[in-house]
Amino acid sequence: MPQVTRHRGPALGPSASGPSVLTPGLASCTCCSLTPGKMAGPWTFTLLCGLLAAALIQATLSPTAVLILGPKVIKEKLTQELKDHNATSILQQLPLLSAMREKPAGGIPVLGSLVNTVLKHIIWLKVITANILQLQVKPSANDQELLVKIPLDMVAGFNTPLVKTIVEFHMTTEAQAIVRMDTSASGPTRLVLSDCATSHGSLRIQLLHKLSFLVNALAKQVMNLLVPSLPNLVKNQLCPVIEASFNGMYADLLQLVKVPISLSIDRLEFDLLYPAIKGDTIQLYLGAKLLDSQGKVTKWFNNSAASLTMPTLDNIPFSLIVSQDVVKAAVAAALPPEEFMVLLDSVLPEIAHRLKSSIGLINEKAADKLGSTQIVKILTQDTPEFFIDQGRAKVAQLIVLEVFPSSEALRPLFTLGIEASSEAQFYTKGDQLILNLNNISSDRIQLMNSGIGWFQPDVLKNIITEIIHSILLPNQNGKLRSGVPVSLVKALGFEAAESSLTKDALVLTPASLWKPTSPVSQ
């Protein structure tokens, strides 16, 4: 890379105004100022008010980025949360004896007598081992809901004076819960887990080892008494833990998308606009903002006129779609206007010789003035323009180029205005997203000022293109080489990401193979 002297160009100022956002409070006040009709009850009216508020907000806020989480990621994150909340310990502490006393009796003398008879022969009864098997996440029968199935596998045992060994039996059941969108008027739309329960149909209890006839009969009675009581135990003891685990997972996801992304001295931050459930995926629709080094917002992206193209997930664990408007701002933040001054004969002697020959075709006297200290000055005007065309990314920029005959010269031989463009290629290295500018073309050259008389600037097109390719491109790629960290890649359990382009967005997906976490066990 050539050694150059750089001067930072003018700093970018903040945008004139932030987004126009309809707040939840405004929507609910408008709705609640109406009077419900006689045919609609207060609960119906409240629900409609909440749905209207959420619909108005979502219609106002157009996402500039979307994080789509597939069932594999949801299962992985929820499984980890269940571990963190000690779900298996809760299962091992299920009060089986208490449940047998309370649920089966129900005030019926015959059942109460049976429980008492069985309990006379039980010293203790508890869950010995517990496992939560691989979770399942499927679309619910109702639209925009997810059904989460949590298989439970337990071995319980009891001790009785009738035999010296512990009598063990195997219990399997399945907890089911619904993930839905909460659109209550009291706050923004969020995802909640509800309707957690288990059914008698999913319960299986089987004696592991057959012993004497008397003990086997006693074990059968114990298992029969647990059939009606175990579902209630799971609902009362485990379902609150499942709900807390989901809330923890959702909070972690929201915190994850808000992690600032460093862009040179600026940073990019995402905020949740609203969540959605589509098929078997959770989709987080995001707004974005660009902040300077002082933490001041310089650009908002919450309101986008163009809709964002949403590629299908196709069994990919997650996908982050970022609109080209956000990418454009990130590229501009990484490549601010700058000035480069190069002693061309010292740094690029062959190019200096060809430049002198090309100028000689225009004006021989001007070419003779070019000495060993001749200087080429390059100034990038404003910030680069990033755009996607036919699935390929390009960066266009305006460049001012001046040629000075020597380091002592105060006035350039001529000044050129250049419209240049480069192919932009994204690639990833681990969880780093990196942009590289390939080649550069001088699409249009205009003579802005000349001290050697008027000439057609296209005569210098080849040599000028070579100069900016040799000086400007390496320095800009040097700035971009550090990349942009995408922390959510590793936070979601992957070592690396890969990138692709749609017609209007950059898409990040995991590059490594999915490695499911082992079941929750203890």
Beta strands, then each sheet from edge to edge (+ up, - down):
strand 1: 5-8
strand 2: 65-69
strand 3: 124-132
strand 4: 136-139
strand 5: 146-160
strand 6: 163-182
strand 7: 190-198
strand 8: 204-207
strand 9: 261-263
strand 10: 266-278
strand 11: 281-291
strand 12: 297-300
strand 13: 318-323
strand 14: 338-343
strand 15: 375-389
strand 16: 392-404
strand 17: 414-429
strand 18: 432-450
strand 19: 484-485
strand 20: 497-501
strand 21: 505-510
strand 22: 520-521
sheet 1: 1+ 14- 15+ 16- 17+ 18- 19+
sheet 2: 9+ 10- 11+ 2- 13+ 21- 20+
sheet 3: 4+ 5- 3+ 22-
sheet 4: 4+ 5- 6+ 7-
sheet 5: 4+ 5- 6+ 8-
sheet 6: 9+ 10- 11+ 12-
end
